[in-house]
Amino acid sequence: MPAVAAAWLGDRLVEMRTKAKAAERKTAPLAKTGVKLSTRLRRSDACDDEDGGQRVGVQSLGRAFGILEEVARHREGIGLAELSKRVGLHNSTTFHLAKTLVTLGYIRQEADSKRYRIGRPLFALAASALDEIEMVRLATPILEELSANTGESGHFAVRMGDAIVVIARTSGPGAFQLAERVGVVRPAHCTALGKVVLAALRPDQLERFLARVDLKPSTESSFTEIPALLGEIDEVRRTGIAFDDGEFNPEVRCVAVPVTDFTGQVAGAIGISGPIWRLSMQALRSRAKAVQAAADRLSKEFGAGRAAATDHPGT
């Protein structure tokens, strides 16, 4: 597992804790009804009142999220005394809540130092939180700036089975902008965005992809032979940049680069495209730096910027 994107996880947990606090305000009146917590929940938080009902349950959740936030912010780990101080709870209360979180796997305690650190299951939760809606929210302002800087349409796409789907796009200020809609599905083998995604596959995944997919040509420039496509993918892996020289649309050229997430894996591809009469290959290569800068920014938004540099693929 790559290094923890601690601050990114902390931000996500802050959002979850805020929702828990809002739920506490809404469910406070339920405490008067005498509704009981389950025996299991009471047992997992021995320091809360047993007659607290739903309000106590929500309070316990809020405290647990507070502990997760602090542990996530300390990549080097944090001891019980310091953790208790930071979350504003008694040592015994913090200990019991942390013990439950350790049992569930969301945090772990080092055997020698007894310091708490984030557990692996939390990575799965964080990855699930980084869904398409969140990606679009984070990608759109970066794409808008990219389009403004390059004068071309910007796109962010993710893998969808054996194809790619554009989930965010913007138009540049120049004339004759591409009018592709969000949600459009494109083949992976003849688009710059798609070749970035293919380059991120493991060898066995790529082999299965090639066995399943018919490399149908979209234009005369499309890759239709496996050896040629593999050579192209190797070049994308080597340089971290993919080009589409009229391979999907004979009138359009594109450039794309990978965007990574907090695990160090490729989450998608970001790129620009424009008409061939305005975007020569030389012009496209000159704009690749701006695309790479946008990809770096978006990767940081996804948490990759806080992981160790060795966790990143060559981009």
C-alpha positions in Angstrom: 0.0 0.0 0.0 1.4 3.4 -0.9 2.0 6.1 1.7 -1.0 7.6 3.3 -2.5 10.8 1.9 -3.2 11.9 5.4 -4.5 15.3 4.9 -6.8 14.2 2.1 -8.3 11.4 4.3 -8.6 14.0 7.1 -10.7 16.3 4.8 -13.0 13.4 3.9 -13.5 12.5 7.5 -14.2 16.1 8.5 -17.1 16.0 6.0 -18.4 12.8 7.5 -18.1 14.1 11.0 -20.0 17.3 10.1 -22.8 15.1 8.8 -22.8 13.2 12.0 -23.1 16.4 14.1 -26.0 17.5 11.9 -27.6 14.1 12.5 -27.1 14.6 16.3 -29.1 17.9 16.2 -31.9 16.2 14.3 -32.1 13.1 16.5 -31.7 14.9 19.8 -35.5 14.8 20.5 -35.4 11.1 20.1 -33.5 10.8 23.4 -36.8 11.6 25.2 -38.5 8.6 23.7 -36.3 6.1 25.6 -35.1 4.4 22.5 -32.2 2.1 23.5 -28.9 1.6 21.8 -28.1 -2.0 20.7 -26.2 -4.1 23.2 -23.3 -4.2 20.8 -23.0 -0.5 20.4 -23.2 0.1 24.2 -20.6 -2.5 24.7 -18.2 -0.8 22.1 -18.4 2.5 24.0 -18.3 1.7 27.7 -17.9 5.3 28.7 -21.3 6.5 27.4 -24.5 6.4 29.4 -26.5 3.2 28.8 -29.7 5.2 28.8 -28.6 7.7 26.2 -30.6 6.3 23.3 -30.0 7.6 19.8 -28.4 10.8 21.0 -25.6 8.9 22.7 -25.1 6.7 19.6 -24.7 9.7 17.4 -22.3 11.3 20.0 -20.2 8.2 20.0 -20.0 8.3 16.2 -19.0 11.9 16.3 -16.2 11.1 18.8 -15.1 8.2 16.7 -14.8 10.4 13.6 -12.9 12.9 15.6 -10.4 10.2 16.5 -10.1 9.0 12.9 -9.5 12.6 11.8 -6.6 13.1 14.2 -5.0 9.7 13.5 -5.3 10.4 9.7 -3.5 13.7 10.2 -0.5 12.0 11.9 1.3 9.9 9.4 4.0 9.1 12.0 1.3 7.8 14.4 0.0 9.4 17.6 0.0 8.2 21.2 -3.1 7.9 23.4 -2.3 10.9 25.6 -1.7 13.2 22.7 -4.8 11.8 20.9 -7.0 12.3 23.9 -5.8 15.9 24.3 -6.4 16.7 20.6 -10.0 15.3 20.6 -10.8 16.7 24.0 -11.8 13.5 25.6 -10.7 11.6 28.8 -8.0 9.0 28.3 -10.3 6.2 29.2 -13.0 7.3 26.7 -10.5 7.7 23.9 -9.0 4.3 24.8 -12.3 2.5 24.5 -13.3 4.2 21.3 -9.8 3.6 19.8 -9.9 0.0 20.9 -13.2 -0.5 19.0 -11.7 1.2 15.9 -8.7 -1.1 16.1 -11.0 -4.1 16.4 -12.8 -3.0 13.3 -9.5 -2.4 11.5 -10.0 1.3 10.8 -7.0 2.2 12.9 -4.1 0.1 14.1 -1.8 0.2 17.1 1.9 -0.4 16.7 3.1 -3.1 19.0 6.3 -1.4 20.1 5.4 2.3 20.3 1.6 1.8 21.0 1.0 4.7 18.6 -2.2 4.7 16.5 -2.1 4.8 12.8 -4.6 4.5 10.0 -5.7 1.0 9.1 -6.2 -0.5 5.6 -10.0 -0.6 5.6 -10.1 3.2 5.7 -8.3 3.3 2.4 -11.2 1.3 0.9 -13.7 3.8 2.3 -11.7 6.8 1.0 -11.4 5.3 -2.5 -15.2 4.7 -2.6 -15.7 8.3 -1.5 -13.7 9.5 -4.5 -16.5 8.6 -6.9 -17.4 10.2 -10.3 -19.4 13.1 -8.7 -16.5 14.1 -6.5 -14.1 13.7 -9.4 -16.2 16.0 -11.6 -16.4 18.6 -8.8 -12.6 18.6 -8.4 -11.8 18.4 -12.1 -14.1 21.1 -13.5 -12.3 24.2 -12.3 -8.9 22.8 -13.3 -10.2 22.0 -16.8 -11.7 25.5 -17.1 -8.2 27.0 -16.3 -6.6 24.5 -18.7 -8.9 25.5 -21.5 -8.4 29.2 -20.8 -4.6 28.7 -21.0 -4.5 26.5 -24.1 -7.5 27.8 -26.0 -8.7 24.2 -26.5 -11.4 21.9 -25.1 -10.5 20.1 -21.9 -11.5 16.6 -21.0 -11.3 14.3 -18.0 -12.1 10.6 -18.6 -12.2 7.4 -16.6 -12.2 3.8 -17.5 -15.6 2.2 -18.1 -15.1 -1.5 -18.9 -13.1 -1.8 -22.1 -13.8 1.8 -23.1 -13.5 5.3 -21.5 -16.2 7.8 -20.6 -15.7 11.5 -20.5 -17.1 12.7 -17.1 -16.0 16.3 -17.2 -15.3 18.7 -20.1 -14.8 22.4 -20.8 -14.6 24.6 -23.9 -11.8 27.0 -24.6 -12.2 30.6 -25.7 -11.2 30.0 -29.3 -13.5 29.4 -32.2 -14.5 26.0 -33.5 -14.5 24.2 -30.1 -15.4 20.5 -30.0 -19.0 19.9 -28.8 -18.7 16.5 -27.2 -21.1 16.0 -24.3 -20.3 14.8 -20.9 -21.0 11.0 -20.6 -19.8 10.2 -24.1 -18.1 6.8 -24.4 -15.1 6.4 -26.6 -12.8 3.4 -27.5 -9.6 3.2 -25.6 -7.3 2.1 -28.4 -7.7 5.1 -30.7 -8.0 8.0 -28.2 -5.3 9.8 -26.2 -7.3 9.6 -23.1 -7.9 5.9 -23.7 -4.2 5.1 -24.3 -3.4 6.7 -21.0 -5.8 4.3 -19.3 -4.5 1.3 -21.2 -0.9 2.2 -20.3 -1.9 2.0 -16.6 -3.1 -1.6 -16.9 -1.0 -4.5 -15.6 0.4 -6.7 -18.3 -2.2 -9.4 -17.5 -5.0 -6.9 -17.6 -3.8 -5.5 -20.9 -3.5 -9.0 -22.4 -7.1 -9.8 -21.5 -8.2 -6.5 -22.9 -6.5 -7.3 -26.2 -8.1 -10.7 -26.3 -11.6 -9.3 -25.8 -11.6 -6.2 -27.9 -11.9 -5.9 -31.6 -9.5 -3.1 -32.6 -12.0 -1.5 -35.1 -10.6 1.5 -37.0 -12.4 4.8 -36.5 -10.1 6.5 -39.1 -7.3 5.5 -41.4 -4.9 6.5 -38.6 -6.4 4.2 -36.0 -4.3 1.4 -34.4 -5.8 -1.9 -35.6 -2.8 -4.3 -35.1 -1.8 -5.5 -31.6 2.0 -5.1 -32.1 1.6 -1.5 -33.2 -0.8 -0.7 -30.4 1.5 -2.3 -27.8 4.4 -0.2 -29.1 2.3 2.9 -28.7 1.3 1.9 -25.2 5.0 1.3 -24.3 5.8 4.8 -25.5 3.0 6.3 -23.3 4.4 4.4 -20.3 7.9 5.7 -21.1 6.9 9.4 -21.5 3.7 9.6 -19.5 2.0 11.4 -22.4 -0.4 10.1 -25.1 -1.3 11.6 -28.4 -4.2 11.1 -30.8 -3.2 12.3 -34.3 -6.6 12.0 -36.0 -7.0 8.4 -34.8 -10.6 8.8 -33.7 -11.7 11.8 -35.6 -9.6 12.7 -38.7 -10.1 16.4 -38.1 -9.0 16.3 -34.4 -5.8 16.0 -32.5 -5.5 15.3 -28.8 -3.0 15.0 -26.0 -3.6 13.4 -22.6 -1.7 12.5 -19.4 -2.6 10.3 -16.4 -4.1 11.6 -13.2 -3.3 9.6 -10.0 -5.2 9.2 -6.8 -4.1 8.9 -3.1 -3.2 5.2 -3.6 -0.7 6.1 -6.4 -2.9 4.4 -9.0 -4.2 6.0 -12.3 -7.7 7.4 -11.6 -8.2 8.7 -15.1 -6.8 10.9 -17.8 -6.9 14.6 -18.5 -6.3 16.2 -21.9 -7.1 18.7 -24.5 -8.3 18.4 -28.1 -8.7 20.7 -31.1 -8.9 20.9 -34.9 -5.9 19.7 -36.8 -5.6 22.9 -38.8 -5.0 24.8 -35.5 -3.2 22.1 -33.5 -0.1 20.8 -35.4 1.8 18.0 -33.6 4.4 20.6 -32.6 1.8 22.9 -31.1 0.2 19.9 -29.3 3.5 19.0 -27.8 4.1 22.5 -26.7 0.7 22.5 -24.8 1.5 19.1 -23.2 3.3 21.0 -20.4 0.1 22.8 -19.5 -1.8 19.6 -19.5 0.8 17.9 -17.3 0.5 20.8 -14.8 -3.3 20.4 -14.8 -2.9 16.7 -14.2 -0.5 17.4 -11.3 -3.0 19.7 -9.7 -5.9 17.3 -10.1 -3.7 14.4 -8.8 -3.0 16.5 -5.6 -6.8 17.1 -5.3 -7.2 13.3 -5.3 -4.5 13.0 -2.6 -1.6 11.8 -4.7 0.5 14.9 -4.0 0.8 13.9 -0.4 2.0 10.4 -1.1 5.7 9.6 -1.3 7.2 10.4 -4.7 8.2 6.8 -5.1 4.5 5.8 -5.1 3.8 7.6 -8.3 4.0 6.1 -11.7 6.1 7.8 -14.3 4.1 10.8 -15.2 
